[in-house]
Amino acid sequence: ECYVQNTAREYAKIYAAEAEPLEGFGEVPEIIPIFLVHRPANNIPYATVEEELVGEFVKYSVRDGKEVNFLRRDSEAGQKCCTFQHWVYEKTNGNLLVTDLQGVGMKLTDVGIATLAKGYKGFKGNCSISFIEQFRALHQCNKYCEMLGLKSLRTTHQKQRKATSMKSKNLPNSSTIKKTVPKKAREPRDFISSEH
């Protein structure tokens, strides 16, 4: 948990360094640090500690990508979280995605990371690879993606789908193939039933 969140935090710092200087971008989401504490005298010897977030807790993205959250799409924080996901995806050539972004305002916690099966630069995430595929299919760029000069995923995804559908259109399907049956096979046969 600490490793995932603190790895995502490092990406968020680089994102902030690129985004904050842009005119009109404004505040950038921050992933708060999480620390592992060893308590040898306790029944549960390890615990995590992080800053307390006070205010309305909002999920800007969810791990499985199935939940529709209007706060994600309509709020400034939600749009900037989506842009952060897009930025990480592009910077890692589609090998890594920070997901499950949630928190209070621009302060985020309890994030997840999805990587391709082989991982990314020795790092393996804690979320399914399917989250990357869902993000690629569902992400809608916003003004912050444009400000950062990120490439539209919609165009790339549509091109991939179009190429796949073109291939399948060129292949004959079962309704267009004439089935020829040898004349002998069409003649009536005597069937012998046997009891077992």
C-alpha positions as a LaTeX table, in Angstrom:
\begin{tabular}{lrrr}
\hline
Residue & $x$ (\AA) & $y$ (\AA) & $z$ (\AA) \\
\hline
Glu1 & 0.00 & 0.00 & 0.00 \\
Cys2 & 2.79 & 2.42 & 0.92 \\
Tyr3 & 4.84 & 1.44 & $-2.10$ \\
Val4 & 1.93 & 1.99 & $-4.52$ \\
Gln5 & 0.79 & 5.31 & $-3.05$ \\
Asn6 & 4.29 & 6.73 & $-2.72$ \\
Thr7 & 5.14 & 5.65 & $-6.29$ \\
Ala8 & 2.01 & 7.42 & $-7.54$ \\
Arg9 & 3.04 & 10.43 & $-5.43$ \\
Glu10 & 6.36 & 10.65 & $-7.31$ \\
Tyr11 & 4.52 & 10.70 & $-10.65$ \\
Ala12 & 2.20 & 13.40 & $-9.25$ \\
Lys13 & 5.21 & 15.56 & $-8.34$ \\
Ile14 & 6.57 & 15.38 & $-11.92$ \\
Tyr15 & 3.07 & 16.10 & $-13.29$ \\
Ala16 & 2.82 & 19.15 & $-11.01$ \\
Ala17 & 6.21 & 20.44 & $-12.19$ \\
Glu18 & 4.96 & 20.32 & $-15.81$ \\
Ala19 & 1.42 & 21.59 & $-15.19$ \\
Glu20 & 1.78 & 24.36 & $-12.59$ \\
Pro21 & 3.84 & 26.72 & $-14.81$ \\
Leu22 & 1.17 & 26.60 & $-17.55$ \\
Glu23 & $-0.92$ & 29.76 & $-17.67$ \\
Gly24 & $-4.43$ & 29.10 & $-16.40$ \\
Phe25 & $-3.76$ & 25.55 & $-15.18$ \\
Gly26 & $-3.95$ & 26.45 & $-11.50$ \\
Glu27 & $-3.70$ & 24.06 & $-8.56$ \\
Val28 & $-2.60$ & 20.48 & $-9.25$ \\
Pro29 & $-3.79$ & 17.33 & $-7.42$ \\
Glu30 & $-1.37$ & 16.09 & $-4.75$ \\
Ile31 & $-1.12$ & 12.51 & $-3.55$ \\
Ile32 & $-0.38$ & 12.66 & 0.16 \\
Pro33 & 2.46 & 10.53 & 1.56 \\
Ile34 & 1.73 & 7.39 & 3.53 \\
Phe35 & 4.11 & 5.92 & 6.11 \\
Leu36 & 4.55 & 2.41 & 7.48 \\
Val37 & 4.93 & 2.28 & 11.24 \\
His38 & 6.32 & $-0.71$ & 13.15 \\
Arg39 & 4.71 & $-1.29$ & 16.54 \\
Pro40 & 6.38 & $-4.45$ & 17.93 \\
Ala41 & 4.42 & $-4.48$ & 21.22 \\
Asn42 & 1.05 & $-4.39$ & 19.45 \\
Asn43 & $-1.02$ & $-7.41$ & 18.30 \\
Ile44 & $-0.92$ & $-5.91$ & 14.81 \\
Pro45 & 2.74 & $-4.91$ & 14.54 \\
Tyr46 & 2.44 & $-2.77$ & 11.38 \\
Ala47 & 0.19 & 0.16 & 10.59 \\
Thr48 & 0.06 & 2.93 & 8.00 \\
Val49 & $-0.15$ & 6.58 & 8.95 \\
Glu50 & $-1.09$ & 9.54 & 6.78 \\
Glu51 & $-2.40$ & 13.08 & 7.04 \\
Glu52 & $-6.06$ & 13.36 & 8.03 \\
Leu53 & $-8.17$ & 14.79 & 5.22 \\
Val54 & $-11.03$ & 16.93 & 6.47 \\
Gly55 & $-13.95$ & 17.75 & 4.20 \\
Glu56 & $-16.09$ & 16.01 & 1.60 \\
Phe57 & $-14.38$ & 12.80 & 0.47 \\
Val58 & $-14.90$ & 12.23 & $-3.27$ \\
Lys59 & $-13.96$ & 9.33 & $-5.57$ \\
Tyr60 & $-12.75$ & 10.93 & $-8.80$ \\
Ser61 & $-12.01$ & 7.60 & $-10.43$ \\
Val62 & $-12.70$ & 4.04 & $-9.42$ \\
Arg63 & $-10.62$ & 0.92 & $-9.91$ \\
Asp64 & $-12.99$ & $-0.99$ & $-12.17$ \\
Gly65 & $-13.97$ & 1.97 & $-14.36$ \\
Lys66 & $-17.65$ & 0.93 & $-14.31$ \\
Glu67 & $-18.98$ & 3.56 & $-11.92$ \\
Val68 & $-19.99$ & 6.87 & $-13.48$ \\
Asn69 & $-19.10$ & 9.77 & $-11.22$ \\
Phe70 & $-20.26$ & 13.20 & $-12.34$ \\
Leu71 & $-17.98$ & 14.90 & $-9.79$ \\
Arg72 & $-15.09$ & 13.34 & $-11.68$ \\
Arg73 & $-16.22$ & 14.74 & $-15.01$ \\
Asp74 & $-17.65$ & 18.09 & $-13.94$ \\
Ser75 & $-15.40$ & 19.35 & $-11.14$ \\
Glu76 & $-12.02$ & 20.99 & $-11.59$ \\
Ala77 & $-10.38$ & 18.43 & $-9.29$ \\
Gly78 & $-12.05$ & 15.58 & $-11.20$ \\
Gln79 & $-10.91$ & 16.89 & $-14.58$ \\
Lys80 & $-7.37$ & 17.39 & $-13.32$ \\
Cys81 & $-7.32$ & 13.84 & $-11.92$ \\
Cys82 & $-8.41$ & 12.52 & $-15.34$ \\
Thr83 & $-5.66$ & 14.59 & $-16.95$ \\
Phe84 & $-3.14$ & 13.20 & $-14.45$ \\
Gln85 & $-4.19$ & 9.66 & $-15.42$ \\
His86 & $-3.81$ & 10.53 & $-19.12$ \\
Trp87 & $-0.42$ & 12.17 & $-18.48$ \\
Val88 & 0.94 & 9.10 & $-16.62$ \\
Tyr89 & $-0.45$ & 6.77 & $-19.29$ \\
Glu90 & 1.29 & 8.78 & $-22.03$ \\
Lys91 & 4.58 & 9.22 & $-20.12$ \\
Thr92 & 4.84 & 5.46 & $-19.57$ \\
Asn93 & 3.82 & 4.61 & $-23.15$ \\
Gly94 & 0.61 & 2.98 & $-21.93$ \\
Asn95 & 2.41 & 0.67 & $-19.49$ \\
Leu96 & 1.17 & 2.22 & $-16.23$ \\
Leu97 & $-2.00$ & 3.92 & $-15.01$ \\
Val98 & $-2.67$ & 5.58 & $-11.66$ \\
Thr99 & $-6.27$ & 4.83 & $-10.75$ \\
Asp100 & $-8.74$ & 4.88 & $-7.86$ \\
Leu101 & $-8.08$ & 8.60 & $-7.33$ \\
Gln102 & $-9.99$ & 9.85 & $-4.32$ \\
Gly103 & $-9.70$ & 12.39 & $-1.58$ \\
Val104 & $-10.71$ & 15.86 & $-0.42$ \\
Gly105 & $-10.34$ & 18.61 & $-2.98$ \\
Met106 & $-6.91$ & 18.36 & $-4.56$ \\
Lys107 & $-5.46$ & 16.10 & $-1.81$ \\
Leu108 & $-5.65$ & 12.45 & $-2.82$ \\
Thr109 & $-5.12$ & 9.19 & $-0.95$ \\
Asp110 & $-5.58$ & 5.41 & $-1.23$ \\
Val111 & $-4.74$ & 5.29 & $-4.95$ \\
Gly112 & $-4.14$ & 2.22 & $-7.07$ \\
Ile113 & $-1.78$ & 1.49 & $-9.95$ \\
Ala114 & $-2.37$ & $-0.80$ & $-12.92$ \\
Thr115 & 0.54 & $-2.03$ & $-15.02$ \\
Leu116 & 0.81 & $-4.34$ & $-17.97$ \\
Ala117 & 1.36 & $-7.98$ & $-17.00$ \\
Lys118 & 5.15 & $-7.71$ & $-17.15$ \\
Gly119 & 5.10 & $-4.58$ & $-14.96$ \\
Tyr120 & 6.82 & $-1.30$ & $-15.71$ \\
Lys121 & 10.53 & $-0.75$ & $-14.98$ \\
Gly122 & 10.46 & $-3.42$ & $-12.29$ \\
Phe123 & 7.23 & $-2.14$ & $-10.71$ \\
Lys124 & 4.04 & $-4.19$ & $-10.63$ \\
Gly125 & 0.77 & $-2.50$ & $-9.77$ \\
Asn126 & $-2.02$ & $-3.63$ & $-7.47$ \\
Cys127 & $-4.85$ & $-3.35$ & $-10.03$ \\
Ser128 & $-5.88$ & $-5.47$ & $-13.01$ \\
Ile129 & $-4.49$ & $-4.75$ & $-16.47$ \\
Ser130 & $-8.14$ & $-4.36$ & $-17.59$ \\
Phe131 & $-8.20$ & $-0.92$ & $-15.92$ \\
Ile132 & $-5.69$ & 0.29 & $-18.50$ \\
Glu133 & $-7.87$ & $-1.00$ & $-21.34$ \\
Gln134 & $-11.00$ & 0.56 & $-19.80$ \\
Phe135 & $-9.23$ & 3.89 & $-19.36$ \\
Arg136 & $-8.03$ & 3.85 & $-22.96$ \\
Ala137 & $-11.59$ & 3.20 & $-24.16$ \\
Leu138 & $-13.48$ & 5.54 & $-21.80$ \\
His139 & $-11.21$ & 8.55 & $-21.20$ \\
Gln140 & $-12.52$ & 11.83 & $-22.56$ \\
Cys141 & $-9.91$ & 14.56 & $-22.90$ \\
Asn142 & $-10.66$ & 17.91 & $-21.29$ \\
Lys143 & $-9.12$ & 21.39 & $-21.43$ \\
Tyr144 & $-6.30$ & 20.36 & $-19.04$ \\
Cys145 & $-5.29$ & 17.48 & $-21.35$ \\
Glu146 & $-5.15$ & 20.02 & $-24.18$ \\
Met147 & $-3.10$ & 22.48 & $-22.10$ \\
Leu148 & $-0.51$ & 19.75 & $-21.50$ \\
Gly149 & $-0.53$ & 18.79 & $-25.18$ \\
Leu150 & $-1.60$ & 15.19 & $-24.51$ \\
Lys151 & $-2.57$ & 13.06 & $-27.51$ \\
Ser152 & $-6.22$ & 12.05 & $-27.74$ \\
Leu153 & $-6.74$ & 8.43 & $-26.75$ \\
Arg154 & $-10.13$ & 8.40 & $-28.51$ \\
Thr155 & $-8.49$ & 8.76 & $-31.93$ \\
Thr156 & $-5.95$ & 6.01 & $-31.23$ \\
His157 & $-8.61$ & 3.67 & $-29.78$ \\
Gln158 & $-11.01$ & 4.33 & $-32.68$ \\
Lys159 & $-8.25$ & 3.63 & $-35.21$ \\
Gln160 & $-7.49$ & 0.31 & $-33.49$ \\
Arg161 & $-11.19$ & $-0.64$ & $-33.43$ \\
Lys162 & $-11.66$ & 0.42 & $-37.06$ \\
Ala163 & $-8.66$ & $-1.69$ & $-38.17$ \\
Thr164 & $-10.05$ & $-4.67$ & $-36.28$ \\
Ser165 & $-13.54$ & $-4.26$ & $-37.75$ \\
Met166 & $-12.08$ & $-3.83$ & $-41.27$ \\
Lys167 & $-10.19$ & $-7.11$ & $-40.89$ \\
Ser168 & $-13.34$ & $-8.89$ & $-39.77$ \\
Lys169 & $-15.34$ & $-7.40$ & $-42.68$ \\
Asn170 & $-12.83$ & $-8.79$ & $-45.16$ \\
Leu171 & $-13.11$ & $-12.28$ & $-43.72$ \\
Pro172 & $-16.02$ & $-14.33$ & $-44.99$ \\
Asn173 & $-18.57$ & $-15.22$ & $-42.37$ \\
Ser174 & $-20.56$ & $-18.41$ & $-42.12$ \\
Ser175 & $-23.60$ & $-17.00$ & $-43.97$ \\
Thr176 & $-21.58$ & $-16.13$ & $-47.10$ \\
Ile177 & $-19.76$ & $-19.45$ & $-47.40$ \\
Lys178 & $-21.49$ & $-22.01$ & $-49.60$ \\
Lys179 & $-21.33$ & $-25.37$ & $-48.05$ \\
Thr180 & $-20.99$ & $-28.18$ & $-50.50$ \\
Val181 & $-21.76$ & $-31.64$ & $-49.37$ \\
Pro182 & $-20.68$ & $-34.61$ & $-51.47$ \\
Lys183 & $-23.58$ & $-36.26$ & $-53.34$ \\
Lys184 & $-23.13$ & $-39.53$ & $-51.46$ \\
Ala185 & $-23.56$ & $-37.81$ & $-48.10$ \\
Arg186 & $-26.92$ & $-36.38$ & $-49.23$ \\
Glu187 & $-28.45$ & $-39.75$ & $-50.06$ \\
Pro188 & $-30.71$ & $-41.27$ & $-47.40$ \\
Arg189 & $-29.00$ & $-43.77$ & $-45.17$ \\
Asp190 & $-30.23$ & $-46.65$ & $-43.14$ \\
Phe191 & $-29.37$ & $-46.07$ & $-39.51$ \\
Ile192 & $-28.79$ & $-49.00$ & $-37.26$ \\
Ser193 & $-29.64$ & $-48.39$ & $-33.67$ \\
Ser194 & $-27.81$ & $-50.28$ & $-31.06$ \\
Glu195 & $-28.64$ & $-50.73$ & $-27.43$ \\
His196 & $-25.96$ & $-50.23$ & $-24.85$ \\
\hline
\end{tabular}
